[in-house]
Amino acid sequence: MREGSIKKKIEIINVNTAKKDELIFLPNVGPVTAERIIRFREDFGVFKSIDDLTRVKGIGPKTLDKLRKYVTI
């Protein structure tokens, strides 16, 4: 099998409804950050903009830039 033939397919994910197993497919989002995103939603309600993701511990401006094209609200 060629090296380039296996690719992770990342779909657009709604951060207000996604489950942990969906969130971990996002760039720079592992199980801990996925849990933090879910906990943030539970504590503060839905994200009103993609920029609100920076309010989640572990997501800074650089990570947000990597996430932008893969997430929606």
PDB file of N, CA, C and O in Angstrom:
ATOM      1  N   MET A   1       0.838  -1.180   0.000  1.00  0.00           N
ATOM      2  CA  MET A   1       0.000   0.000   0.000  1.00  0.00           C
ATOM      3  C   MET A   1       0.886   1.248   0.000  1.00  0.00           C
ATOM      4  O   MET A   1       1.843   1.336   0.770  1.00  0.00           O
ATOM      5  N   ARG A   2       0.568   2.189  -0.850  1.00  0.00           N
ATOM      6  CA  ARG A   2       1.357   3.415  -0.909  1.00  0.00           C
ATOM      7  C   ARG A   2       1.111   4.267   0.322  1.00  0.00           C
ATOM      8  O   ARG A   2       0.029   4.242   0.909  1.00  0.00           O
ATOM      9  N   GLU A   3       2.134   5.024   0.705  1.00  0.00           N
ATOM     10  CA  GLU A   3       2.060   5.862   1.904  1.00  0.00           C
ATOM     11  C   GLU A   3       0.943   6.888   1.823  1.00  0.00           C
ATOM     12  O   GLU A   3       0.272   7.138   2.825  1.00  0.00           O
ATOM     13  N   GLY A   4       0.726   7.482   0.674  1.00  0.00           N
ATOM     14  CA  GLY A   4      -0.281   8.524   0.530  1.00  0.00           C
ATOM     15  C   GLY A   4      -1.696   8.006   0.337  1.00  0.00           C
ATOM     16  O   GLY A   4      -2.634   8.798   0.247  1.00  0.00           O
ATOM     17  N   SER A   5      -1.865   6.703   0.271  1.00  0.00           N
ATOM     18  CA  SER A   5      -3.191   6.172  -0.023  1.00  0.00           C
ATOM     19  C   SER A   5      -4.120   6.112   1.197  1.00  0.00           C
ATOM     20  O   SER A   5      -5.334   5.973   1.048  1.00  0.00           O
ATOM     21  N   ILE A   6      -3.553   6.214   2.387  1.00  0.00           N
ATOM     22  CA  ILE A   6      -4.383   6.231   3.593  1.00  0.00           C
ATOM     23  C   ILE A   6      -4.422   7.654   4.112  1.00  0.00           C
ATOM     24  O   ILE A   6      -3.397   8.231   4.473  1.00  0.00           O
ATOM     25  N   LYS A   7      -5.632   8.212   4.142  1.00  0.00           N
ATOM     26  CA  LYS A   7      -5.802   9.582   4.631  1.00  0.00           C
ATOM     27  C   LYS A   7      -6.960   9.599   5.602  1.00  0.00           C
ATOM     28  O   LYS A   7      -7.969   8.920   5.409  1.00  0.00           O
ATOM     29  N   LYS A   8      -6.795  10.389   6.652  1.00  0.00           N
ATOM     30  CA  LYS A   8      -7.918  10.599   7.556  1.00  0.00           C
ATOM     31  C   LYS A   8      -8.881  11.541   6.873  1.00  0.00           C
ATOM     32  O   LYS A   8      -8.486  12.614   6.417  1.00  0.00           O
ATOM     33  N   LYS A   9     -10.120  11.159   6.799  1.00  0.00           N
ATOM     34  CA  LYS A   9     -11.111  12.041   6.211  1.00  0.00           C
ATOM     35  C   LYS A   9     -11.748  12.835   7.342  1.00  0.00           C
ATOM     36  O   LYS A   9     -12.395  12.274   8.226  1.00  0.00           O
ATOM     37  N   ILE A  10     -11.559  14.132   7.301  1.00  0.00           N
ATOM     38  CA  ILE A  10     -12.143  14.995   8.322  1.00  0.00           C
ATOM     39  C   ILE A  10     -13.311  15.725   7.688  1.00  0.00           C
ATOM     40  O   ILE A  10     -13.156  16.435   6.694  1.00  0.00           O
ATOM     41  N   GLU A  11     -14.464  15.541   8.268  1.00  0.00           N
ATOM     42  CA  GLU A  11     -15.654  16.235   7.802  1.00  0.00           C
ATOM     43  C   GLU A  11     -15.836  17.497   8.629  1.00  0.00           C
ATOM     44  O   GLU A  11     -15.163  17.688   9.642  1.00  0.00           O
ATOM     45  N   ILE A  12     -16.741  18.348   8.198  1.00  0.00           N
ATOM     46  CA  ILE A  12     -17.074  19.528   8.974  1.00  0.00           C
ATOM     47  C   ILE A  12     -17.872  19.067  10.194  1.00  0.00           C
ATOM     48  O   ILE A  12     -18.882  18.374  10.074  1.00  0.00           O
ATOM     49  N   ILE A  13     -17.395  19.466  11.354  1.00  0.00           N
ATOM     50  CA  ILE A  13     -17.994  19.015  12.606  1.00  0.00           C
ATOM     51  C   ILE A  13     -18.624  20.195  13.336  1.00  0.00           C
ATOM     52  O   ILE A  13     -18.006  21.248  13.496  1.00  0.00           O
ATOM     53  N   ASN A  14     -19.859  20.000  13.774  1.00  0.00           N
ATOM     54  CA  ASN A  14     -20.545  21.017  14.560  1.00  0.00           C
ATOM     55  C   ASN A  14     -20.101  20.865  16.007  1.00  0.00           C
ATOM     56  O   ASN A  14     -20.420  19.870  16.658  1.00  0.00           O
ATOM     57  N   VAL A  15     -19.364  21.855  16.513  1.00  0.00           N
ATOM     58  CA  VAL A  15     -18.827  21.760  17.870  1.00  0.00           C
ATOM     59  C   VAL A  15     -19.906  21.871  18.945  1.00  0.00           C
ATOM     60  O   VAL A  15     -19.648  21.578  20.113  1.00  0.00           O
ATOM     61  N   ASN A  16     -21.101  22.289  18.563  1.00  0.00           N
ATOM     62  CA  ASN A  16     -22.186  22.386  19.531  1.00  0.00           C
ATOM     63  C   ASN A  16     -22.943  21.071  19.708  1.00  0.00           C
ATOM     64  O   ASN A  16     -23.692  20.912  20.672  1.00  0.00           O
ATOM     65  N   THR A  17     -22.753  20.134  18.792  1.00  0.00           N
ATOM     66  CA  THR A  17     -23.485  18.871  18.880  1.00  0.00           C
ATOM     67  C   THR A  17     -22.585  17.638  18.831  1.00  0.00           C
ATOM     68  O   THR A  17     -23.042  16.528  19.105  1.00  0.00           O
ATOM     69  N   ALA A  18     -21.322  17.821  18.488  1.00  0.00           N
ATOM     70  CA  ALA A  18     -20.422  16.678  18.296  1.00  0.00           C
ATOM     71  C   ALA A  18     -20.151  15.945  19.595  1.00  0.00           C
ATOM     72  O   ALA A  18     -20.063  16.541  20.669  1.00  0.00           O
ATOM     73  N   LYS A  19     -20.021  14.632  19.463  1.00  0.00           N
ATOM     74  CA  LYS A  19     -19.652  13.785  20.594  1.00  0.00           C
ATOM     75  C   LYS A  19     -18.136  13.671  20.636  1.00  0.00           C
ATOM     76  O   LYS A  19     -17.443  14.040  19.688  1.00  0.00           O
ATOM     77  N   LYS A  20     -17.639  13.157  21.742  1.00  0.00           N
ATOM     78  CA  LYS A  20     -16.193  13.029  21.941  1.00  0.00           C
ATOM     79  C   LYS A  20     -15.514  12.284  20.803  1.00  0.00           C
ATOM     80  O   LYS A  20     -14.461  12.702  20.322  1.00  0.00           O
ATOM     81  N   ASP A  21     -16.120  11.172  20.369  1.00  0.00           N
ATOM     82  CA  ASP A  21     -15.483  10.373  19.317  1.00  0.00           C
ATOM     83  C   ASP A  21     -15.423  11.092  17.976  1.00  0.00           C
ATOM     84  O   ASP A  21     -14.636  10.713  17.108  1.00  0.00           O
ATOM     85  N   GLU A  22     -16.242  12.121  17.794  1.00  0.00           N
ATOM     86  CA  GLU A  22     -16.168  12.944  16.575  1.00  0.00           C
ATOM     87  C   GLU A  22     -15.122  14.035  16.740  1.00  0.00           C
ATOM     88  O   GLU A  22     -14.359  14.312  15.814  1.00  0.00           O
ATOM     89  N   LEU A  23     -15.083  14.653  17.910  1.00  0.00           N
ATOM     90  CA  LEU A  23     -14.174  15.773  18.149  1.00  0.00           C
ATOM     91  C   LEU A  23     -12.706  15.362  18.076  1.00  0.00           C
ATOM     92  O   LEU A  23     -11.863  16.161  17.667  1.00  0.00           O
ATOM     93  N   ILE A  24     -12.390  14.136  18.465  1.00  0.00           N
ATOM     94  CA  ILE A  24     -10.978  13.731  18.492  1.00  0.00           C
ATOM     95  C   ILE A  24     -10.370  13.588  17.096  1.00  0.00           C
ATOM     96  O   ILE A  24      -9.151  13.464  16.968  1.00  0.00           O
ATOM     97  N   PHE A  25     -11.190  13.603  16.058  1.00  0.00           N
ATOM     98  CA  PHE A  25     -10.660  13.561  14.690  1.00  0.00           C
ATOM     99  C   PHE A  25     -10.203  14.929  14.194  1.00  0.00           C
ATOM    100  O   PHE A  25      -9.587  15.037  13.134  1.00  0.00           O
ATOM    101  N   LEU A  26     -10.506  15.972  14.965  1.00  0.00           N
ATOM    102  CA  LEU A  26     -10.073  17.319  14.584  1.00  0.00           C
ATOM    103  C   LEU A  26      -8.578  17.482  14.829  1.00  0.00           C
ATOM    104  O   LEU A  26      -8.030  16.854  15.736  1.00  0.00           O
ATOM    105  N   PRO A  27      -7.905  18.323  14.028  1.00  0.00           N
ATOM    106  CA  PRO A  27      -6.470  18.556  14.235  1.00  0.00           C
ATOM    107  C   PRO A  27      -6.210  19.123  15.630  1.00  0.00           C
ATOM    108  O   PRO A  27      -6.915  20.025  16.082  1.00  0.00           O
ATOM    109  N   ASN A  28      -5.211  18.598  16.297  1.00  0.00           N
ATOM    110  CA  ASN A  28      -4.765  19.054  17.618  1.00  0.00           C
ATOM    111  C   ASN A  28      -5.803  18.858  18.720  1.00  0.00           C
ATOM    112  O   ASN A  28      -5.687  19.475  19.779  1.00  0.00           O
ATOM    113  N   VAL A  29      -6.805  18.024  18.501  1.00  0.00           N
ATOM    114  CA  VAL A  29      -7.808  17.744  19.533  1.00  0.00           C
ATOM    115  C   VAL A  29      -7.714  16.264  19.889  1.00  0.00           C
ATOM    116  O   VAL A  29      -8.011  15.386  19.078  1.00  0.00           O
ATOM    117  N   GLY A  30      -7.298  16.019  21.108  1.00  0.00           N
ATOM    118  CA  GLY A  30      -7.244  14.655  21.616  1.00  0.00           C
ATOM    119  C   GLY A  30      -8.398  14.427  22.572  1.00  0.00           C
ATOM    120  O   GLY A  30      -9.301  15.258  22.666  1.00  0.00           O
ATOM    121  N   PRO A  31      -8.378  13.313  23.279  1.00  0.00           N
ATOM    122  CA  PRO A  31      -9.471  12.991  24.200  1.00  0.00           C
ATOM    123  C   PRO A  31      -9.687  14.035  25.295  1.00  0.00           C
ATOM    124  O   PRO A  31     -10.826  14.332  25.653  1.00  0.00           O
ATOM    125  N   VAL A  32      -8.604  14.590  25.824  1.00  0.00           N
ATOM    126  CA  VAL A  32      -8.733  15.571  26.912  1.00  0.00           C
ATOM    127  C   VAL A  32      -9.368  16.861  26.399  1.00  0.00           C
ATOM    128  O   VAL A  32     -10.285  17.390  27.027  1.00  0.00           O
ATOM    129  N   THR A  33      -8.897  17.364  25.279  1.00  0.00           N
ATOM    130  CA  THR A  33      -9.464  18.596  24.729  1.00  0.00           C
ATOM    131  C   THR A  33     -10.906  18.372  24.294  1.00  0.00           C
ATOM    132  O   THR A  33     -11.740  19.262  24.458  1.00  0.00           O
ATOM    133  N   ALA A  34     -11.213  17.217  23.751  1.00  0.00           N
ATOM    134  CA  ALA A  34     -12.592  16.895  23.369  1.00  0.00           C
ATOM    135  C   ALA A  34     -13.501  16.956  24.600  1.00  0.00           C
ATOM    136  O   ALA A  34     -14.598  17.511  24.538  1.00  0.00           O
ATOM    137  N   GLU A  35     -13.046  16.389  25.707  1.00  0.00           N
ATOM    138  CA  GLU A  35     -13.822  16.439  26.962  1.00  0.00           C
ATOM    139  C   GLU A  35     -14.005  17.880  27.419  1.00  0.00           C
ATOM    140  O   GLU A  35     -15.077  18.245  27.903  1.00  0.00           O
ATOM    141  N   ARG A  36     -12.972  18.700  27.270  1.00  0.00           N
ATOM    142  CA  ARG A  36     -13.061  20.111  27.681  1.00  0.00           C
ATOM    143  C   ARG A  36     -14.079  20.866  26.830  1.00  0.00           C
ATOM    144  O   ARG A  36     -14.811  21.712  27.343  1.00  0.00           O
ATOM    145  N   ILE A  37     -14.126  20.567  25.543  1.00  0.00           N
ATOM    146  CA  ILE A  37     -15.108  21.206  24.660  1.00  0.00           C
ATOM    147  C   ILE A  37     -16.517  20.842  25.109  1.00  0.00           C
ATOM    148  O   ILE A  37     -17.390  21.706  25.191  1.00  0.00           O
ATOM    149  N   ILE A  38     -16.735  19.569  25.398  1.00  0.00           N
ATOM    150  CA  ILE A  38     -18.051  19.110  25.840  1.00  0.00           C
ATOM    151  C   ILE A  38     -18.405  19.720  27.192  1.00  0.00           C
ATOM    152  O   ILE A  38     -19.532  20.173  27.392  1.00  0.00           O
ATOM    153  N   ARG A  39     -17.459  19.735  28.112  1.00  0.00           N
ATOM    154  CA  ARG A  39     -17.694  20.315  29.433  1.00  0.00           C
ATOM    155  C   ARG A  39     -18.019  21.807  29.319  1.00  0.00           C
ATOM    156  O   ARG A  39     -18.892  22.310  30.026  1.00  0.00           O
ATOM    157  N   PHE A  40     -17.319  22.510  28.432  1.00  0.00           N
ATOM    158  CA  PHE A  40     -17.590  23.934  28.224  1.00  0.00           C
ATOM    159  C   PHE A  40     -19.034  24.132  27.765  1.00  0.00           C
ATOM    160  O   PHE A  40     -19.732  25.011  28.270  1.00  0.00           O
ATOM    161  N   ARG A  41     -19.477  23.322  26.818  1.00  0.00           N
ATOM    162  CA  ARG A  41     -20.863  23.405  26.328  1.00  0.00           C
ATOM    163  C   ARG A  41     -21.850  23.177  27.456  1.00  0.00           C
ATOM    164  O   ARG A  41     -22.847  23.890  27.570  1.00  0.00           O
ATOM    165  N   GLU A  42     -21.574  22.189  28.286  1.00  0.00           N
ATOM    166  CA  GLU A  42     -22.483  21.868  29.385  1.00  0.00           C
ATOM    167  C   GLU A  42     -22.532  22.992  30.413  1.00  0.00           C
ATOM    168  O   GLU A  42     -23.595  23.291  30.957  1.00  0.00           O
ATOM    169  N   ASP A  43     -21.384  23.619  30.682  1.00  0.00           N
ATOM    170  CA  ASP A  43     -21.301  24.657  31.709  1.00  0.00           C
ATOM    171  C   ASP A  43     -21.776  26.026  31.232  1.00  0.00           C
ATOM    172  O   ASP A  43     -22.392  26.768  31.996  1.00  0.00           O
ATOM    173  N   PHE A  44     -21.493  26.367  29.969  1.00  0.00           N
ATOM    174  CA  PHE A  44     -21.747  27.722  29.488  1.00  0.00           C
ATOM    175  C   PHE A  44     -22.732  27.807  28.328  1.00  0.00           C
ATOM    176  O   PHE A  44     -23.049  28.904  27.869  1.00  0.00           O
ATOM    177  N   GLY A  45     -23.211  26.687  27.857  1.00  0.00           N
ATOM    178  CA  GLY A  45     -24.126  26.689  26.717  1.00  0.00           C
ATOM    179  C   GLY A  45     -23.357  26.568  25.416  1.00  0.00           C
ATOM    180  O   GLY A  45     -22.138  26.395  25.405  1.00  0.00           O
ATOM    181  N   VAL A  46     -24.089  26.662  24.330  1.00  0.00           N
ATOM    182  CA  VAL A  46     -23.495  26.457  23.012  1.00  0.00           C
ATOM    183  C   VAL A  46     -22.496  27.554  22.659  1.00  0.00           C
ATOM    184  O   VAL A  46     -22.555  28.672  23.171  1.00  0.00           O
ATOM    185  N   PHE A  47     -21.593  27.201  21.782  1.00  0.00           N
ATOM    186  CA  PHE A  47     -20.651  28.187  21.255  1.00  0.00           C
ATOM    187  C   PHE A  47     -21.416  29.096  20.305  1.00  0.00           C
ATOM    188  O   PHE A  47     -22.158  28.625  19.443  1.00  0.00           O
ATOM    189  N   LYS A  48     -21.231  30.394  20.465  1.00  0.00           N
ATOM    190  CA  LYS A  48     -21.926  31.353  19.603  1.00  0.00           C
ATOM    191  C   LYS A  48     -21.099  31.711  18.370  1.00  0.00           C
ATOM    192  O   LYS A  48     -21.638  32.168  17.362  1.00  0.00           O
ATOM    193  N   SER A  49     -19.794  31.501  18.459  1.00  0.00           N
ATOM    194  CA  SER A  49     -18.918  31.692  17.299  1.00  0.00           C
ATOM    195  C   SER A  49     -17.750  30.715  17.414  1.00  0.00           C
ATOM    196  O   SER A  49     -17.463  30.199  18.494  1.00  0.00           O
ATOM    197  N   ILE A  50     -17.098  30.476  16.317  1.00  0.00           N
ATOM    198  CA  ILE A  50     -15.948  29.578  16.318  1.00  0.00           C
ATOM    199  C   ILE A  50     -14.841  30.138  17.201  1.00  0.00           C
ATOM    200  O   ILE A  50     -14.099  29.380  17.827  1.00  0.00           O
ATOM    201  N   ASP A  51     -14.727  31.465  17.255  1.00  0.00           N
ATOM    202  CA  ASP A  51     -13.715  32.100  18.099  1.00  0.00           C
ATOM    203  C   ASP A  51     -13.896  31.763  19.575  1.00  0.00           C
ATOM    204  O   ASP A  51     -12.933  31.830  20.339  1.00  0.00           O
ATOM    205  N   ASP A  52     -15.107  31.403  19.993  1.00  0.00           N
ATOM    206  CA  ASP A  52     -15.349  31.025  21.389  1.00  0.00           C
ATOM    207  C   ASP A  52     -14.562  29.785  21.797  1.00  0.00           C
ATOM    208  O   ASP A  52     -14.379  29.540  22.989  1.00  0.00           O
ATOM    209  N   LEU A  53     -14.099  29.007  20.841  1.00  0.00           N
ATOM    210  CA  LEU A  53     -13.298  27.815  21.165  1.00  0.00           C
ATOM    211  C   LEU A  53     -12.030  28.179  21.931  1.00  0.00           C
ATOM    212  O   LEU A  53     -11.499  27.348  22.668  1.00  0.00           O
ATOM    213  N   THR A  54     -11.536  29.406  21.771  1.00  0.00           N
ATOM    214  CA  THR A  54     -10.328  29.808  22.502  1.00  0.00           C
ATOM    215  C   THR A  54     -10.599  29.931  24.002  1.00  0.00           C
ATOM    216  O   THR A  54      -9.660  30.048  24.790  1.00  0.00           O
ATOM    217  N   ARG A  55     -11.853  29.908  24.398  1.00  0.00           N
ATOM    218  CA  ARG A  55     -12.194  29.936  25.823  1.00  0.00           C
ATOM    219  C   ARG A  55     -12.030  28.558  26.461  1.00  0.00           C
ATOM    220  O   ARG A  55     -12.110  28.425  27.682  1.00  0.00           O
ATOM    221  N   VAL A  56     -11.804  27.541  25.645  1.00  0.00           N
ATOM    222  CA  VAL A  56     -11.566  26.173  26.124  1.00  0.00           C
ATOM    223  C   VAL A  56     -10.071  26.026  26.392  1.00  0.00           C
ATOM    224  O   VAL A  56      -9.243  26.337  25.535  1.00  0.00           O
ATOM    225  N   LYS A  57      -9.734  25.547  27.593  1.00  0.00           N
ATOM    226  CA  LYS A  57      -8.332  25.358  27.948  1.00  0.00           C
ATOM    227  C   LYS A  57      -7.671  24.426  26.940  1.00  0.00           C
ATOM    228  O   LYS A  57      -8.196  23.355  26.636  1.00  0.00           O
ATOM    229  N   GLY A  58      -6.520  24.838  26.427  1.00  0.00           N
ATOM    230  CA  GLY A  58      -5.787  24.024  25.466  1.00  0.00           C
ATOM    231  C   GLY A  58      -5.997  24.433  24.017  1.00  0.00           C
ATOM    232  O   GLY A  58      -5.325  23.924  23.120  1.00  0.00           O
ATOM    233  N   ILE A  59      -6.931  25.355  23.785  1.00  0.00           N
ATOM    234  CA  ILE A  59      -7.145  25.842  22.420  1.00  0.00           C
ATOM    235  C   ILE A  59      -6.780  27.325  22.383  1.00  0.00           C
ATOM    236  O   ILE A  59      -7.487  28.179  22.917  1.00  0.00           O
ATOM    237  N   GLY A  60      -5.666  27.591  21.741  1.00  0.00           N
ATOM    238  CA  GLY A  60      -5.205  28.961  21.581  1.00  0.00           C
ATOM    239  C   GLY A  60      -5.389  29.405  20.143  1.00  0.00           C
ATOM    240  O   GLY A  60      -5.969  28.680  19.335  1.00  0.00           O
ATOM    241  N   PRO A  61      -4.901  30.590  19.821  1.00  0.00           N
ATOM    242  CA  PRO A  61      -5.064  31.128  18.466  1.00  0.00           C
ATOM    243  C   PRO A  61      -4.496  30.223  17.363  1.00  0.00           C
ATOM    244  O   PRO A  61      -5.110  30.098  16.303  1.00  0.00           O
ATOM    245  N   LYS A  62      -3.349  29.598  17.591  1.00  0.00           N
ATOM    246  CA  LYS A  62      -2.749  28.747  16.556  1.00  0.00           C
ATOM    247  C   LYS A  62      -3.593  27.499  16.316  1.00  0.00           C
ATOM    248  O   LYS A  62      -3.819  27.102  15.173  1.00  0.00           O
ATOM    249  N   THR A  63      -4.053  26.887  17.399  1.00  0.00           N
ATOM    250  CA  THR A  63      -4.911  25.707  17.256  1.00  0.00           C
ATOM    251  C   THR A  63      -6.223  26.089  16.597  1.00  0.00           C
ATOM    252  O   THR A  63      -6.724  25.364  15.738  1.00  0.00           O
ATOM    253  N   LEU A  64      -6.780  27.221  16.993  1.00  0.00           N
ATOM    254  CA  LEU A  64      -8.030  27.677  16.392  1.00  0.00           C
ATOM    255  C   LEU A  64      -7.878  27.845  14.885  1.00  0.00           C
ATOM    256  O   LEU A  64      -8.773  27.466  14.130  1.00  0.00           O
ATOM    257  N   ASP A  65      -6.763  28.406  14.439  1.00  0.00           N
ATOM    258  CA  ASP A  65      -6.527  28.568  13.000  1.00  0.00           C
ATOM    259  C   ASP A  65      -6.539  27.232  12.273  1.00  0.00           C
ATOM    260  O   ASP A  65      -7.027  27.140  11.147  1.00  0.00           O
ATOM    261  N   LYS A  66      -5.991  26.173  12.925  1.00  0.00           N
ATOM    262  CA  LYS A  66      -5.981  24.843  12.317  1.00  0.00           C
ATOM    263  C   LYS A  66      -7.385  24.230  12.284  1.00  0.00           C
ATOM    264  O   LYS A  66      -7.699  23.433  11.399  1.00  0.00           O
ATOM    265  N   LEU A  67      -8.219  24.605  13.248  1.00  0.00           N
ATOM    266  CA  LEU A  67      -9.564  24.030  13.359  1.00  0.00           C
ATOM    267  C   LEU A  67     -10.582  24.693  12.453  1.00  0.00           C
ATOM    268  O   LEU A  67     -11.541  24.046  12.031  1.00  0.00           O
ATOM    269  N   ARG A  68     -10.398  25.960  12.147  1.00  0.00           N
ATOM    270  CA  ARG A  68     -11.424  26.762  11.457  1.00  0.00           C
ATOM    271  C   ARG A  68     -12.092  26.083  10.266  1.00  0.00           C
ATOM    272  O   ARG A  68     -13.315  26.134  10.134  1.00  0.00           O
ATOM    273  N   LYS A  69     -11.311  25.454   9.405  1.00  0.00           N
ATOM    274  CA  LYS A  69     -11.905  24.890   8.201  1.00  0.00           C
ATOM    275  C   LYS A  69     -12.612  23.565   8.443  1.00  0.00           C
ATOM    276  O   LYS A  69     -13.235  23.021   7.531  1.00  0.00           O
ATOM    277  N   TYR A  70     -12.524  23.042   9.657  1.00  0.00           N
ATOM    278  CA  TYR A  70     -13.144  21.750   9.967  1.00  0.00           C
ATOM    279  C   TYR A  70     -14.346  21.844  10.912  1.00  0.00           C
ATOM    280  O   TYR A  70     -15.016  20.841  11.157  1.00  0.00           O
ATOM    281  N   VAL A  71     -14.624  23.038  11.445  1.00  0.00           N
ATOM    282  CA  VAL A  71     -15.707  23.158  12.428  1.00  0.00           C
ATOM    283  C   VAL A  71     -16.749  24.178  12.006  1.00  0.00           C
ATOM    284  O   VAL A  71     -16.488  25.100  11.233  1.00  0.00           O
ATOM    285  N   THR A  72     -17.930  23.973  12.544  1.00  0.00           N
ATOM    286  CA  THR A  72     -19.036  24.909  12.359  1.00  0.00           C
ATOM    287  C   THR A  72     -19.800  24.975  13.670  1.00  0.00           C
ATOM    288  O   THR A  72     -19.596  24.162  14.572  1.00  0.00           O
ATOM    289  N   ILE A  73     -20.689  25.967  13.757  1.00  0.00           N
ATOM    290  CA  ILE A  73     -21.517  26.074  14.964  1.00  0.00           C
ATOM    291  C   ILE A  73     -22.980  25.949  14.611  1.00  0.00           C
ATOM    292  O   ILE A  73     -23.835  26.013  15.493  1.00  0.00           O
TER     293      ILE A  73
END
